Amino acid sequence: MKTIKFTAFLFYRYYSTGRWAGSTPLLRTRLSMTLLGFIHLIQVLIIFHRTDFIPFKSSDNIWWKRFIMLLVLLPIYLLVAAITKKDDIDQLSEEYKYNWDKVFNGNVFLIVYIILSFALTIILAIIMK
């Protein structure tokens, strides 16, 4: 749980500075973590040959596809939202305020983790087809 909250802190820190400053960093943090959760869901579905779990047809309307994706992503988002509270992120902000080494290392590991997650999804999709 602490790793997930630290990841939320890293995303929040990223989205609250730079060109995104002043926008909604908590929402962007939760949406980014929802995307990562969805990637892991896809990986599990590919491993168990259950990609038909998400009911898409090529003839479906684009709005129907978006609605189905909303239904799939909503539980992941609600779980992420329940775990990542603003108070916890603020507490981690104070804890790591002057601990730049851990924050820098966390950012590097997060970037590598995201790249490896995408790569693993692609590799699984190629191997398990």
C-alpha positions, 0 to 999 in steps of 0.5 A, a space after each residue: 500500500 505504501 508503494 502505491 501511495 508513494 507512486 501517487 505522490 510521484 505522479 502528483 508532484 509531477 502534475 503539480 509543477 511545470 506546464 500542468 501547474 494550476 490544473 487538477 493534479 490529483 485527478 491526473 494522478 488518479 487517471 494515470 494510475 488507472 491507466 497503469 491498473 488497466 495495463 495490468 488488467 490487460 496483461 492478466 487477461 492476455 495470460 489467461 486468454 480471456 481478452 474477450 472479457 471486454 465485449 467489443 465488436 468491430 461493428 460497434 458504434 464508437 460511443 458504445 465502445 467508449 461506454 464499455 471502456 468507461 464501465 471497465 475503467 470505473 472500478 479501477 478508478 474508484 479503487 485508486 481514488 479510495 487508496 490515494 487520498 489528498 491527505 496521504 499525498 500531502 503527508 508524503 510531501 512533507 516526509 520527502 520534502 528534503 529527501 531528494 535522493 529517494 524522490 529522484 530514484 522513485 521517479 527513475 524507477 517509475 519511468 522504467 516501470 511504465 516502460 517495462 509494463 508497456 513492453 510486457 503488454 506488447 510482448 504478451 500480446 505477440 506471444 499469446 496470440 
